[in-house]
């Protein structure tokens, strides 16, 4: 090494600072990012304003009736007796029975479309199921009243005949009589729940189908390579993978069923009483109560109706929030590398 080389090495180098990398975002990306953020904030503002409005409108009712508003079953404005205990129970009954009908249908439809249907038919089946969500509520209500109810009362009589010893399926009449009382089985929770079930089925099926379609191919092929059948692969891979989606889709459908209005109004016969007999005529839900009494309500009754709507709003919001959390915690999008 020469003296010149030594002098060059002795020259101090300037401090090296890491170069700052700025992600390059196109104008389209910036517009999309800020646009979606603004829409999300707008949705939160609208939802919060609805809840705030209903909460403020509920103050006079809660001051006047207190907690008895939640325990009273009658709705008689002329006697100044108002309560939502009966309609709250009817709301839950219609939603739960509808979910009991829609859940197996939605699960079977989602599994058939993603696992068994020929590829050339999947798009058509998906479109047909999704189109069910576009049918107006009033159409489902008319369908349930004119087409389903004449046949559903025979199913209700069958359930009452063989399962009437369970209070849930009791009607309070003799189902084996020669002239059995058909009118006791009409306009019931059971009939209304059938129409509501067809309305919530597409929502539950869409969520389940989306999760099942993302099941990791590696685990699925491994199950088949080990000698498993198609159903064995579904049971070992697809269903565990989509467990969160199944629960989340079911709860989203429950949230929709809790607030269904027009179809229930067209089918059920209003009755303000606490009963668990879903096959018997007569019940009422919160949404049907609001729709039926809003037009002729006085100032005090209007506040009571908005209080009932506030209770339904809180129940639906809690249900949908829990469903969103469960869907986000599912294994959707997970991959398996071998």
C-alpha positions as CSV (number, residue, x, y, z in Angstrom):
1,X,0.0,0.0,0.0
2,X,1.5,3.3,-1.1
3,X,1.4,6.6,0.9
4,X,-1.2,8.0,-1.5
5,X,-3.5,5.1,-0.7
6,X,-3.0,5.7,3.0
7,X,-4.0,9.3,2.7
8,X,-7.1,8.4,0.8
9,X,-8.2,5.9,3.5
10,X,-7.5,8.6,6.2
11,X,-10.0,11.0,4.7
12,X,-13.1,10.9,6.9
13,X,-16.3,9.9,5.2
14,X,-19.6,11.8,5.7
15,X,-22.1,10.2,8.1
16,X,-24.4,7.7,6.3
17,X,-28.0,8.4,7.0
18,X,-30.7,5.9,5.8
19,X,-32.6,7.0,2.8
20,X,-36.3,7.7,3.5
21,X,-38.6,5.6,1.3
22,X,-41.9,7.3,0.5
23,X,-44.6,4.9,-0.8
24,X,-45.7,6.1,-4.1
25,X,-49.5,6.5,-4.2
26,X,-51.2,7.3,-7.4
27,X,-54.0,10.0,-7.4
28,X,-56.5,7.2,-7.8
29,X,-55.2,5.4,-4.7
30,X,-55.5,8.6,-2.7
31,X,-59.0,9.3,-3.8
32,X,-60.1,5.7,-3.0
33,X,-58.4,5.8,0.4
34,X,-59.9,9.1,1.5
35,X,-63.2,8.3,-0.1
36,X,-63.7,5.1,1.8
37,X,-62.6,6.7,5.0
38,X,-65.1,9.5,4.5
39,X,-67.9,6.9,3.8
40,X,-67.0,4.9,6.9
41,X,-67.1,8.1,9.0
42,X,-70.4,9.1,7.4
43,X,-71.9,5.7,8.3
44,X,-70.9,6.0,11.9
45,X,-72.3,9.6,12.1
46,X,-75.6,8.5,10.6
47,X,-75.9,5.5,12.9
48,X,-74.9,7.5,15.9
49,X,-77.4,10.3,15.0
50,X,-80.2,7.7,14.7
51,X,-79.4,6.3,18.1
52,X,-79.1,9.7,19.6
53,X,-82.5,10.8,18.1
54,X,-84.2,7.7,19.4
55,X,-82.6,8.0,22.8
56,X,-83.7,11.6,23.2
57,X,-87.3,10.8,22.1
58,X,-87.4,8.0,24.7
59,X,-86.8,10.3,27.6
60,X,-90.5,11.4,28.1
61,X,-91.7,7.8,28.0
62,X,-89.1,6.5,30.5
63,X,-89.9,9.4,32.8
64,X,-93.6,8.7,32.7
65,X,-93.7,4.9,32.8
66,X,-90.3,4.0,34.3
67,X,-89.2,0.4,34.2
68,X,-92.8,-0.8,33.9
69,X,-92.6,0.1,30.3
70,X,-90.4,-3.0,29.8
71,X,-92.5,-5.3,32.0
72,X,-96.1,-4.3,31.0
73,X,-97.7,-6.5,28.3
74,X,-100.7,-4.4,27.3
75,X,-100.7,-1.6,24.8
76,X,-103.8,0.5,25.6
77,X,-103.1,4.2,25.1
78,X,-106.7,5.1,26.1
79,X,-106.0,3.7,29.6
80,X,-102.5,5.1,29.7
81,X,-101.1,1.6,29.9
82,X,-98.2,1.0,27.5
83,X,-95.5,-1.7,27.6
84,X,-93.4,-3.8,25.3
85,X,-92.9,-7.0,27.2
86,X,-95.2,-8.9,24.9
87,X,-94.0,-7.4,21.7
88,X,-90.4,-7.9,22.7
89,X,-91.0,-11.6,23.3
90,X,-92.9,-11.8,20.0
91,X,-89.9,-10.2,18.2
92,X,-87.5,-12.7,19.6
93,X,-89.8,-15.6,18.8
94,X,-90.3,-14.7,15.2
95,X,-86.5,-14.1,14.7
96,X,-85.5,-17.4,16.5
97,X,-88.0,-19.5,14.6
98,X,-87.0,-17.9,11.3
99,X,-83.4,-18.6,12.1
100,X,-84.1,-22.2,12.9
101,X,-85.7,-22.6,9.5
102,X,-83.1,-20.5,7.5
103,X,-79.9,-21.8,9.1
104,X,-79.9,-25.4,7.8
105,X,-81.1,-24.2,4.4
106,X,-78.4,-21.5,4.2
107,X,-75.7,-23.9,5.3
108,X,-76.7,-26.6,2.9
109,X,-77.0,-24.1,0.0
110,X,-73.5,-22.7,0.7
111,X,-71.9,-26.1,0.9
112,X,-73.6,-27.3,-2.2
113,X,-72.6,-24.2,-4.2
114,X,-69.0,-24.3,-3.1
115,X,-68.4,-28.1,-2.9
116,X,-70.8,-30.1,-5.0
117,X,-72.3,-27.9,-7.7
118,X,-70.7,-28.2,-11.2
119,X,-68.5,-25.2,-11.9
120,X,-70.6,-24.1,-14.9
121,X,-73.7,-23.9,-12.6
122,X,-72.1,-22.1,-9.6
123,X,-72.5,-18.6,-11.0
124,X,-76.1,-19.2,-11.9
125,X,-76.9,-20.7,-8.4
126,X,-75.1,-17.8,-6.7
127,X,-77.2,-15.3,-8.7
128,X,-80.4,-17.1,-7.9
129,X,-79.8,-17.1,-4.2
130,X,-78.6,-13.5,-4.2
131,X,-81.7,-12.4,-6.2
132,X,-83.8,-13.6,-3.3
133,X,-82.5,-10.6,-1.3
134,X,-83.8,-8.3,-3.9
135,X,-87.4,-9.4,-3.5
136,X,-89.4,-6.7,-1.7
137,X,-90.6,-7.4,1.8
138,X,-94.2,-7.0,0.8
139,X,-93.9,-9.7,-1.8
140,X,-92.6,-12.1,0.8
141,X,-95.5,-11.1,3.0
142,X,-98.1,-11.8,0.3
143,X,-96.3,-15.0,-0.6
144,X,-96.5,-16.2,3.0
145,X,-100.1,-15.1,3.5
146,X,-101.7,-16.5,0.4
147,X,-99.4,-19.4,-0.6
148,X,-97.6,-20.7,2.5
149,X,-100.2,-20.2,5.2
150,X,-102.8,-22.7,3.8
151,X,-100.2,-25.4,3.8
152,X,-98.3,-24.3,6.9
153,X,-101.4,-24.8,9.1
154,X,-101.3,-28.5,8.3
155,X,-97.7,-28.7,9.3
156,X,-98.5,-26.8,12.5
157,X,-101.3,-29.3,13.2
158,X,-98.9,-32.2,12.7
159,X,-96.4,-30.7,15.1
160,X,-99.1,-30.0,17.6
161,X,-100.4,-33.6,17.3
162,X,-97.1,-35.3,18.0
163,X,-95.1,-32.6,19.9
164,X,-98.0,-30.9,21.7
165,X,-96.7,-32.1,25.0
166,X,-94.0,-29.5,24.7
167,X,-95.4,-26.1,25.6
168,X,-93.6,-24.6,22.6
169,X,-95.8,-26.6,20.2
170,X,-99.0,-26.5,22.2
171,X,-102.0,-24.6,20.7
172,X,-104.8,-25.2,23.3
173,X,-107.2,-27.2,21.1
174,X,-107.7,-30.8,20.1
175,X,-105.7,-31.5,16.9
176,X,-107.3,-34.9,16.5
177,X,-110.9,-33.6,16.4
178,X,-113.0,-34.4,13.3
179,X,-113.6,-30.7,12.8
180,X,-110.3,-29.2,14.0
181,X,-110.0,-25.5,14.5
182,X,-108.0,-24.4,11.5
183,X,-108.2,-20.7,12.4
184,X,-106.2,-21.4,15.6
185,X,-103.1,-22.3,13.5
186,X,-103.2,-19.3,11.1
187,X,-101.5,-15.9,11.5
188,X,-99.0,-17.3,13.9
189,X,-95.3,-16.9,14.7
190,X,-94.6,-20.0,12.7
191,X,-96.2,-18.7,9.5
192,X,-94.6,-15.3,9.8
193,X,-91.2,-17.0,10.5
194,X,-91.3,-18.9,7.3
195,X,-91.6,-15.7,5.2
196,X,-88.9,-14.0,7.3
197,X,-86.6,-17.1,6.9
198,X,-86.7,-16.8,3.2
199,X,-85.7,-13.1,3.5
200,X,-82.7,-13.7,5.7
201,X,-81.5,-16.9,4.0
202,X,-79.6,-15.1,1.2
203,X,-77.6,-13.0,3.7
204,X,-76.5,-16.0,5.7
205,X,-75.8,-18.1,2.6
206,X,-73.6,-15.3,1.1
207,X,-71.4,-15.0,4.2
208,X,-71.0,-18.8,4.6
209,X,-70.3,-19.2,0.9
210,X,-67.7,-16.6,0.9
211,X,-65.9,-18.2,3.8
212,X,-66.1,-21.7,2.5
213,X,-64.7,-20.7,-0.9
214,X,-61.5,-19.5,0.9
215,X,-60.8,-22.8,2.6
216,X,-57.1,-23.6,2.1
217,X,-56.6,-25.9,-0.9
218,X,-53.5,-27.5,0.7
219,X,-55.4,-28.8,3.7
220,X,-58.3,-29.9,1.5
221,X,-56.1,-31.9,-0.9
222,X,-54.2,-33.4,2.0
223,X,-57.4,-34.7,3.5
224,X,-58.4,-36.2,0.1
225,X,-54.8,-37.7,-0.3
226,X,-55.1,-39.5,3.0
227,X,-58.2,-41.3,1.7
228,X,-60.9,-39.1,3.0
229,X,-64.2,-38.7,1.1
230,X,-65.5,-35.3,-0.1
231,X,-67.7,-35.1,2.9
232,X,-64.8,-36.1,5.2
233,X,-62.7,-33.2,3.7
234,X,-65.6,-30.8,4.2
235,X,-66.0,-31.9,7.8
236,X,-62.3,-31.9,8.6
237,X,-61.3,-28.7,6.7
238,X,-64.1,-26.6,5.3
239,X,-66.4,-26.5,8.3
240,X,-63.7,-25.8,10.9
241,X,-62.2,-23.2,8.6
242,X,-65.5,-21.4,8.2
243,X,-66.8,-21.8,11.7
244,X,-66.5,-18.1,12.4
245,X,-68.2,-17.2,9.1
246,X,-71.1,-19.6,9.8
247,X,-71.7,-18.0,13.2
248,X,-71.3,-14.5,11.9
249,X,-73.6,-15.1,9.0
250,X,-76.2,-16.6,11.2
251,X,-76.1,-13.6,13.6
252,X,-76.3,-11.2,10.7
253,X,-79.4,-13.0,9.6
254,X,-80.7,-12.8,13.1
255,X,-80.2,-9.0,13.1
256,X,-82.2,-8.8,9.9
257,X,-84.9,-11.0,11.2
258,X,-85.3,-8.9,14.4
259,X,-86.2,-5.8,12.4
260,X,-88.4,-7.3,9.7
261,X,-91.7,-5.3,9.4
262,X,-94.0,-5.5,6.4
263,X,-94.0,-9.3,6.0
264,X,-94.8,-9.7,9.7
265,X,-97.6,-7.1,9.5
266,X,-99.3,-8.8,6.6
267,X,-99.3,-12.3,8.3
268,X,-99.6,-12.2,12.0
269,X,-102.7,-11.3,14.0
270,X,-101.9,-8.7,16.7
271,X,-102.1,-10.0,20.3
272,X,-100.5,-8.5,23.3
273,X,-99.9,-11.4,25.6
274,X,-96.9,-13.4,26.9
275,X,-96.9,-16.8,25.3
276,X,-94.4,-19.2,23.9
277,X,-96.8,-21.1,21.7
278,X,-95.5,-20.3,18.3
279,X,-98.0,-22.4,16.4
280,X,-101.0,-20.5,17.8
281,X,-102.7,-17.5,16.3
282,X,-101.7,-14.1,17.6
283,X,-98.5,-12.3,18.4
284,X,-96.8,-8.9,17.8
285,X,-93.3,-7.6,17.1
286,X,-91.8,-4.2,17.8
287,X,-91.4,-3.4,14.1
288,X,-95.0,-4.4,13.4
289,X,-96.3,-2.4,16.4
290,X,-94.5,0.7,15.1
291,X,-95.8,0.2,11.6
292,X,-99.4,-0.4,12.7
293,X,-99.7,2.3,15.3
294,X,-97.5,5.1,13.9
295,X,-100.1,6.8,11.7
296,X,-102.7,7.3,14.5
297,X,-100.3,7.9,17.4
298,X,-100.7,10.8,19.7
299,X,-97.6,12.7,21.1
300,X,-97.3,10.4,24.1
301,X,-97.9,7.2,22.1
302,X,-95.4,8.4,19.5
303,X,-92.7,8.8,22.1
304,X,-93.5,5.2,23.4
305,X,-93.3,3.8,19.8
306,X,-89.9,5.5,19.4
307,X,-88.8,4.1,22.7
308,X,-89.7,0.6,21.5
309,X,-87.7,1.4,18.3
310,X,-84.8,2.5,20.4
311,X,-84.8,-0.9,22.2
312,X,-84.9,-2.7,18.9
313,X,-82.1,-0.5,17.6
314,X,-79.9,-1.4,20.5
315,X,-80.6,-5.1,20.2
316,X,-80.0,-5.1,16.4
317,X,-76.8,-3.1,16.8
318,X,-75.4,-5.4,19.4
319,X,-76.2,-8.5,17.3
320,X,-74.6,-7.1,14.1
321,X,-71.6,-5.9,16.0
322,X,-71.0,-9.3,17.5
323,X,-71.5,-10.9,14.1
324,X,-68.9,-8.6,12.5
325,X,-66.4,-9.4,15.3
326,X,-66.9,-13.1,14.8
327,X,-66.6,-12.9,11.0
328,X,-63.4,-10.9,11.3
329,X,-61.9,-13.4,13.7
330,X,-62.6,-16.4,11.5
331,X,-59.8,-18.0,9.5
332,X,-61.0,-16.4,6.2
333,X,-58.2,-15.8,3.8
334,X,-55.7,-18.0,5.7
335,X,-53.5,-20.1,3.5
336,X,-51.5,-23.3,4.0
337,X,-48.1,-23.8,2.6
338,X,-46.6,-27.2,2.2
